[in-house]
């Protein structure tokens, strides 16, 4: 009873690891939406690159949530194809996260330069379009800045009131002059603000990549462990499983019945030099024949020089049943799977230990140069 419980615990471990993966998807989704709303406030002043980054983060978060649902279903239903698809999509998402991290750090360094051109273009339209007036006034008031680079960007005599700080208790009329205006350009102020958000995305992406790598290692470890367990579990039950599968298909054998089943039976009996499930007598009922009658030709070894008629019956058929022959073959390979899985687990553990050892050496070198 210990082995089935252990297999069930492996399934629960996979579900637990998938829960951590789901949290990273929710984190990216929240970050993407928050950043998108932040960029949207200054949509007239920034390029589509910033919105592309936010949309990419949101899309990756949604995909991660979908893949997590796929992982939960695969763990519960134990459907092999779903689990394989889950592992493949993990690596696809890893590529997406690398792209997010790279784009985030690139925008962090170039934010001020990228927004300078659209800011200069919209500044020329100030006073003509209400949405531009609102955006520029909010920008200059919120960031306490003036113009793109400096106050000189505004035409003489057209300095917006939002370029100046209005103290509490100020009585009308208030005049905004160059001596009262903010000295910081809005390109640098807004650029720093956008750079910070791009930096947060880059750092989050890097964190998620590292976390995903750890998750992938854990998933690989779980698969290797389950392969070890399954390999040794199959050593004791393979014959019973094979017998049950083969017996259910014998009624489908025949030239006028299921072609695929007929072909498979002939290939198995020829390749494994076996006949029937346990012996050649298993064919008597499905084929409605007798001991002296015929069994499938594939049950007998082809004798060189045979002319005209080739008779194959229970007396001349292979004595080994296909369940025994095929079961022995599967048992041998199951043992190989188990041994290979143990080897991979040990190698993976050594790799992690080696990485920790190198990290410790690097830390000591920094502390004692």
C-alpha positions as MATLAB code, in Angstrom:
seq = 'XXXXXXXXXXXXXXXXXXXXXXXXXXXXXXXXXXXXXXXXXXXXXXXXXXXXXXXXXXXXXXXXXXXXXXXXXXXXXXXXXXXXXXXXXXXXXXXXXXXXXXXXXXXXXXXXXXXXXXXXXXXXXXXXXXXXXXXXXXXXXXXXXXXXXXXXXXXXXXXXXXXXXXXXXXXXXXXXXXXXXXXXXXXXXXXXXXXXXXXXXXXXXXXXXXXXXXXXXXXXXXXXXXXXXXXXXXXXXXXXXXXXXXXXXXXXXXXXXXXXXXXXXXXXXXXXXXXXXXXXXXXXXXXXXXXXXXXXXXXXXXXXXXXXXXXXXXXXXXXXXXXXXXXXXXXXXXXXXXXXXXXXXXXXXXXXXXXXXXXXXXXXXXXXX';
ca = [
       0.000    0.000    0.000;
       2.964    2.362    0.406;
       3.659    2.733   -3.296;
       0.165    3.937   -4.337;
       0.208    6.445   -1.470;
       3.602    7.659   -2.621;
       2.347    8.018   -6.189;
      -0.620   10.011   -4.904;
       1.731   12.275   -2.933;
       3.719   12.908   -6.116;
       0.509   14.117   -7.762;
      -0.189   16.413   -4.814;
       3.365   17.771   -4.962;
       2.869   18.627   -8.632;
      -0.366   20.446   -7.755;
       1.398   22.365   -4.964;
       4.211   23.439   -7.282;
       1.616   24.488   -9.823;
      -0.013   26.693   -7.168;
       3.200   28.696   -6.861;
       3.272   28.991  -10.630;
      -0.322   30.263  -10.567;
       0.647   32.971   -8.072;
       3.345   34.245  -10.447;
       0.709   34.512  -13.179;
      -1.600   36.511  -10.910;
       1.349   38.727   -9.908;
       2.193   39.494  -13.539;
      -1.462   40.131  -14.373;
      -1.858   42.646  -11.522;
       1.448   44.329  -12.380;
       0.529   44.562  -16.056;
      -2.888   46.098  -15.383;
      -1.466   48.593  -12.858;
       1.299   49.638  -15.250;
      -1.121   49.930  -18.155;
      -3.333   52.288  -16.140;
      -0.268   54.313  -15.173;
       0.897   54.672  -18.764;
      -2.648   55.426  -19.922;
      -2.689   58.643  -17.870;
      -0.004   59.992  -20.196;
      -1.006   58.151  -23.355;
      -0.565   61.287  -25.501;
       3.018   61.750  -24.335;
       4.430   58.218  -24.515;
       4.972   55.836  -27.412;
       3.266   52.507  -28.017;
       6.385   50.733  -26.737;
       5.286   51.295  -23.140;
       1.793   49.977  -23.859;
       3.305   47.000  -25.678;
       5.271   46.143  -22.543;
       2.172   46.370  -20.329;
       0.030   44.356  -22.735;
       2.778   41.739  -23.009;
       2.912   41.408  -19.225;
      -0.884   41.054  -19.036;
      -0.929   38.458  -21.827;
       1.829   36.455  -20.125;
      -0.054   36.522  -16.823;
      -3.247   35.290  -18.503;
      -1.337   32.509  -20.287;
       0.293   31.437  -17.020;
      -3.118   31.229  -15.341;
      -4.419   29.137  -18.255;
      -1.376   26.852  -18.148;
      -1.802   26.483  -14.387;
      -5.370   25.309  -14.939;
      -3.998   22.839  -17.479;
      -1.445   21.663  -14.926;
      -4.119   21.150  -12.267;
      -6.239   19.136  -14.680;
      -3.254   17.059  -15.755;
      -2.292   16.343  -12.145;
      -5.823   15.329  -11.145;
      -6.768   13.381  -14.277;
      -3.234   12.022  -14.843;
      -3.679   12.565  -18.592;
      -0.235   12.182  -20.160;
      -0.839   14.593  -23.061;
      -2.005   17.359  -20.735;
       1.089   16.975  -18.575;
       3.374   17.020  -21.634;
       1.591   20.129  -22.922;
       2.011   21.716  -19.494;
       5.770   21.144  -19.511;
       6.153   22.455  -23.082;
       4.163   25.599  -22.285;
       6.358   26.190  -19.231;
       9.338   26.694  -21.506;
       7.299   28.861  -23.912;
       6.283   31.112  -21.018;
       9.910   31.228  -19.917;
      10.782   32.767  -23.306;
       7.985   35.333  -22.842;
       9.297   36.257  -19.410;
      12.831   36.709  -20.734;
      11.423   39.072  -23.386;
       9.516   41.038  -20.716;
      12.617   41.370  -18.556;
      14.779   42.498  -21.472;
      12.226   45.037  -22.713;
      11.658   46.369  -19.199;
      15.347   47.030  -18.551;
      15.785   48.568  -22.025;
      12.911   50.994  -21.425;
      14.357   51.847  -18.041;
      17.509   53.167  -19.701;
      15.839   54.881  -22.674;
      12.543   56.183  -21.263;
      13.500   59.885  -21.267;
      14.867   59.720  -24.796;
      11.862   57.804  -26.169;
       9.210   60.191  -24.823;
      10.986   63.416  -25.803;
       9.755   63.450  -29.398;
       6.000   62.908  -28.730;
       6.196   65.429  -25.890;
       7.686   68.049  -28.223;
       4.994   67.379  -30.828;
       2.089   67.690  -28.391;
       3.530   70.795  -26.760;
       3.084   72.638  -30.069;
      -0.650   71.836  -29.941;
      -1.172   73.128  -26.401;
      -4.118   75.509  -26.334;
      -5.722   73.995  -29.428;
      -6.887   70.602  -28.148;
      -8.555   70.128  -24.793;
      -7.167   66.613  -24.184;
      -3.621   67.875  -24.718;
      -4.273   70.838  -22.407;
      -5.504   68.494  -19.656;
      -2.584   66.066  -20.099;
       0.092   68.769  -20.022;
      -1.475   70.664  -17.112;
      -1.789   67.466  -15.058;
       1.763   66.456  -15.943;
       3.322   69.790  -14.989;
       1.284   70.077  -11.788;
       1.842   66.478  -10.643;
       5.579   66.344  -11.399;
       6.318   70.043  -10.719;
       8.018   70.437  -14.065;
       7.775   72.800  -17.017;
       8.242   72.187  -20.731;
       9.991   69.249  -22.317;
      13.546   70.101  -21.331;
      13.042   73.471  -19.650;
      10.801   76.537  -19.506;
      12.321   77.778  -22.773;
      10.286   75.173  -24.691;
       7.183   77.306  -24.229;
       6.691   80.278  -26.562;
       7.267   83.697  -25.021;
       4.128   84.984  -23.395;
       2.386   81.577  -23.467;
       3.637   80.059  -20.249;
       0.910   77.760  -18.797;
      -0.198   78.484  -15.259;
       0.468   74.805  -14.465;
       4.203   75.572  -14.785;
       4.070   77.499  -11.523;
       3.303   76.534   -7.950;
       0.272   78.321   -6.509;
       0.545   78.698   -2.746;
      -2.442   78.295   -0.454;
      -4.234   81.606    0.055;
      -3.135   83.099   -3.266;
      -5.563   85.829   -4.365;
      -6.502   86.505   -7.972;
      -5.060   87.532  -10.304;
      -2.074   85.123  -10.313;
       0.571   85.514  -12.991;
       2.930   82.666  -13.869;
       6.293   84.090  -14.886;
       9.651   82.540  -15.670;
      10.930   83.466  -12.224;
       8.123   81.495  -10.562;
       8.119   78.523  -12.979;
       9.485   75.083  -12.213;
      13.057   74.613  -13.386;
      12.891   70.872  -14.061;
      11.957   69.668  -17.546;
       9.049   67.242  -17.793;
      10.963   64.828  -20.042;
      13.370   63.981  -17.233;
      10.647   63.967  -14.544;
       8.224   61.775  -16.489;
      11.135   59.712  -17.812;
      12.248   58.859  -14.279;
       8.685   57.926  -13.388;
       8.311   55.648  -16.407;
      11.817   54.258  -15.889;
      10.882   53.234  -12.374;
       7.823   51.312  -13.571;
       9.826   49.698  -16.378;
      12.473   48.760  -13.803;
       9.811   47.186  -11.573;
       8.608   45.129  -14.536;
      12.173   44.087  -15.365;
      12.948   43.060  -11.789;
       9.633   41.233  -11.472;
      10.301   39.435  -14.741;
      13.767   38.407  -13.543;
      12.305   37.189  -10.244;
       9.604   35.192  -12.024;
      12.222   33.696  -14.372;
      14.302   32.508  -11.418;
      11.201   31.208   -9.674;
      10.048   29.493  -12.849;
      13.468   27.875  -13.256;
      13.206   26.515   -9.734;
       9.664   25.312  -10.479;
      10.854   23.630  -13.678;
      13.620   21.886  -11.752;
      11.105   20.711   -9.158;
       8.700   19.494  -11.861;
      11.535   17.621  -13.567;
      12.491   16.113  -10.217;
       8.879   15.028   -9.614;
       8.664   13.448  -13.075;
      11.972   11.664  -12.519;
      10.851   10.452   -9.113;
       7.530    9.245  -10.493;
       9.415    7.480  -13.295;
      11.517    5.685  -10.687;
       8.431    4.680   -8.730;
       6.469    3.637  -11.803;
       9.417    1.668  -13.105;
       9.637   -0.511  -10.015;
       5.875   -0.715   -9.528;
       5.514   -2.165  -13.020;
       8.000   -4.932  -12.248;
       5.385   -6.784  -10.215;
       2.198   -6.066  -12.144;
       3.225   -5.911  -15.797;
       2.129   -9.459  -16.697;
      -1.373   -8.974  -15.259;
      -1.786   -5.676  -17.112;
      -0.642   -7.170  -20.403;
      -2.894  -10.230  -20.043;
      -5.952   -8.082  -19.458;
      -5.201   -5.911  -22.499;
      -4.465   -8.813  -24.836;
      -7.508  -10.896  -23.859;
      -9.853   -8.013  -24.644;
      -8.614   -7.853  -28.251;
      -8.560  -11.518  -29.291;
     -12.175  -11.477  -30.524;
     -11.230   -8.704  -32.966;
      -8.579  -10.820  -34.706;
      -9.283  -12.092  -38.204;
      -9.104  -11.199  -41.924;
     -12.626   -9.761  -41.899;
     -12.404   -8.055  -38.520;
     -10.313   -5.222  -37.110;
      -7.283   -4.767  -39.357;
      -5.186   -2.818  -36.852;
      -5.724   -5.373  -34.087;
      -5.004   -8.246  -36.475;
      -1.805   -6.605  -37.682;
      -0.680   -5.840  -34.140;
      -1.256   -9.422  -32.979;
       0.690  -10.856  -35.913;
       3.589   -8.469  -35.325;
       3.704   -9.212  -31.592;
       3.617  -12.988  -32.075;
       6.265  -12.820  -34.794;
       8.621  -10.400  -33.027;
       8.350  -11.986  -29.580;
       8.040  -15.614  -30.840;
       4.937  -16.149  -28.717;
       1.358  -17.349  -29.233;
      -1.874  -16.313  -27.511;
      -2.057  -14.682  -24.135;
      -0.793  -17.529  -21.956;
      -0.441  -20.204  -24.663;
      -1.719  -21.148  -28.121;
      -4.937  -22.659  -26.684;
      -6.231  -19.143  -26.048;
      -7.021  -18.896  -29.774;
      -9.386  -21.882  -29.851;
     -12.486  -20.025  -28.641;
     -12.019  -16.707  -30.508;
     -11.258  -18.540  -33.783;
     -13.808  -21.326  -33.169;
     -11.237  -24.024  -33.886;
      -9.733  -27.137  -32.232;
      -6.314  -28.278  -31.071;
      -5.653  -29.914  -34.415;
      -7.142  -26.995  -36.291;
      -5.493  -23.783  -37.244;
      -4.208  -20.938  -35.153;
      -2.737  -17.717  -36.587;
       0.189  -18.371  -38.915;
       2.194  -15.846  -36.901;
       2.115  -18.349  -33.999;
       4.536  -20.657  -35.796;
       8.070  -20.340  -37.050;
       8.302  -20.287  -40.811;
      10.150  -23.451  -41.870;
      12.421  -22.868  -44.886;
      11.487  -25.047  -47.882;
       7.784  -25.335  -47.002;
       5.769  -25.950  -50.185;
       2.067  -25.370  -50.942;
       0.599  -25.718  -47.440;
       1.798  -24.328  -44.140;
      -0.057  -25.729  -41.127;
       0.110  -24.024  -37.751;
      -1.727  -25.596  -34.809;
      -1.313  -25.864  -31.051;
       1.246  -28.638  -31.454;
       3.596  -26.618  -33.669;
       2.919  -23.152  -32.260;
       5.259  -21.217  -30.008;
       4.955  -22.468  -26.448;
       5.480  -19.123  -24.759;
       2.447  -16.918  -24.194;
       2.663  -13.322  -25.389;
       1.817  -11.932  -21.954;
       4.884  -13.621  -20.522;
       7.145  -12.619  -23.421;
       5.896   -9.054  -23.700;
       5.683   -8.674  -19.918;
       9.305   -9.728  -19.506;
      10.327   -7.151  -22.115;
       8.397   -4.375  -20.352;
       9.802   -5.379  -16.970;
      13.353   -5.110  -18.279;
      12.661   -1.671  -19.708;
      10.772   -0.577  -16.584;
      13.840   -1.404  -14.537;
      15.919    0.667  -16.953;
      13.494    3.596  -16.521;
      13.780    3.352  -12.762;
      17.578    3.194  -12.807;
      17.786    6.077  -15.299;
      15.415    8.167  -13.198;
      17.494    7.597  -10.059;
      20.636    8.548  -11.975;
      19.046   11.789  -13.238;
      17.817   12.684   -9.760;
      21.306   12.157   -8.328;
      22.903   14.190  -11.126;
      20.388   16.983  -10.596;
      21.128   17.004   -6.887;
      24.871   17.141   -7.589;
      24.314   20.041  -10.008;
      22.421   22.024   -7.358;
      25.075   21.223   -4.749;
      27.797   22.326   -7.184;
      26.018   25.601   -7.885;
      25.706   26.316   -4.151;
      29.378   25.473   -3.661;
      30.454   27.878   -6.430;
      28.195   30.598   -5.010;
      29.809   30.132   -1.591;
      33.290   30.431   -3.115;
      32.286   33.625   -4.951;
      30.902   35.103   -1.719;
      34.102   34.303    0.169;
      36.206   35.916   -2.572;
      34.154   39.114   -2.297;
      34.497   39.171    1.487;
      38.231   38.348    1.480;
      39.732   39.680   -1.783;
];
